[in-house]
């Protein structure tokens, strides 16, 4: 019902009579929804940022490991006279 109140397709009086809820309650739910919606998106973005940061750190570690392996292979190929 809060979503319908936010859409403003029907008046508060229409919604209250349709759902059998007092108009004051409809207005309270609408206000609560308007105040709470931005927080929902902020939390989602914060969680995504943490996940991206963790993935980024993991990738940097993998890059470092691969660079060490390449250097080791270069060193060994020189020792064996392959290059």
N, C-alpha and C positions, 0 to 999 in steps of 0.2 A: 504494500500500500504506500510505503514511503516513496518508492520509485514512481508510482502514479502521481503522487503529490508533487514530486520534483518535475515531472513532465509538464505539469500544468495543463493537461488536456481537459481535465474536469475541475470544477471548483471544489473548494474544501467542503462546502455544504453537500455537494453531490457525493463526494467520497465518504463523508461521515454517514450519510443516509444509506449508501450502498453497502458499506461494511458494518454498519451498526455501531460506529465508534464516534465519540464526541469530537466536535470540530477542534477543540483545544488539543486533544490528543493527536489528531492528524497534523496540526501545526507543529506540535512538539516533536513528532517523529521526523517531519520534514526538516526542521531546524537541526535536529541531531544528525540526520543523514548528511546535510550540507556541511556540518562541522567535521564529521568523521571521514568523509570521502578523501580529502587530501592526504590524510595520514595513511590510508590504505596504499596509495601510490608511492608515498615516501618509503614505507617499509619495504615494498617490493623492490624499489630501486636500490635501497641499502643492501638488501640480501643479494641482489644481482651483482652489485659492486664488490661485495666480499667474495662471492664465488669467482668473479672475473680476476680479482687480485690473487686468489689462491691458485687458479689455473695459470696465471701469468708467472707466478713464482715457480710453479712446477715446470713450466716450459723453459724458464731460464736455467733451472738446475739441469734439465736434460741437455740443453745447448752446451753448458759447461762440460758435462760428462762427454758429450760427443767431440768437443774440441780437444779434450785431453786424449781421447782415443785416436783421433787423427794425428796429433803430435807424436804419440807413441808409435803409431804405424809408420810415420815418416822416419822416425829415429831408427826403428828396426829395419826398414827397407834399406837405409843407408848402410847399416851395419852388415847386412847381407849382400850388399853390392847390387841391389836390384834397381837402383836409380842412378 
